[in-house]
Amino acid sequence: MLTIKKRTLYSLLVVICLISGLYTLVYAAEPEGGNVIYKSNSTKNVSAATSRNDTKGTITTIVIEAITQNYKWKAYVGNVTGTLVLRDSSSYSIYEWTSIGNPSGVVYITRNNSITWSDIKCANSTLIDTEDTYLNHSSTAQDNINFTFSNTAHDSFWVGDIAQIANSSCRSIATWVNNTVQTQNEDALFQEVLLSDDNNLIYATILEQDADGYRDDNSTYDFQALVADSALPGEVDQVTYYFYVEISTG
């Protein structure tokens, strides 16, 4: 027979176990929607035309070099700050670690506002080709998604605590630093990796900590990312993207 004290202690242990089990069931560490704050937008200036004045009656052989803005793509760069919380489903916090500057983590950018994170993995060629087709990128174009993300050199990282993406296992790129192309390897800054949940293409960019960005003017960023847009002319079909982020202190 249990004494009253023993029965009370046993009851408390049961309650604690039940509460712990409940919170285990509702807990899911996966990327969350990020609050995107607009700062600025910039695009290339139109190049001025050049001219020649050659002698009449001659045939002049020339080579014309052009730098043309690629309107089938767009890019996002910026910094990430945040708050780490212990919070329940009703948004009540028991504790918060505010103003987490220079966090570690990953920014995810995708066309869909509902991702099945439990199915996350490297994007395969079939899904990449499907995304190219959806955005009207020609299968033979040198600037489509398939050709642009032709490398497989990146660091390993976790998607929440759901799945670990092994190093150099997915299609990836590393964007430029100081207006200069980077060597595509696992040590490059601003790595961007193609993931999917079997239905949606997801651009994942691994966070840096105030690293020199694409400009050579000492601008520093936590992330840089390219995303494909519609290849159709005009702005009618420009693509909306959703931003997810996960942060940690290391």
Protein Blocks (a to p, Z undefined) as FASTA:
>chain_A
ZZfklmmmmmmmmmmmmmmmmmmmmgccdddddddddfbdcdddddddddddddehiacd
dddddddddfkbccdddddddddddddfkopafbdcehiehiaddddddfbfbdcfklgc
cddfklmmmmmmmnopafkbckbmklmmmcccdcdddehjlbccdehkbccddddeehia
cdddfkbghiacdddehjaccddddddehiacfbfnhpacfbdcdddddfbgcjklpccd
dddddddeZZ
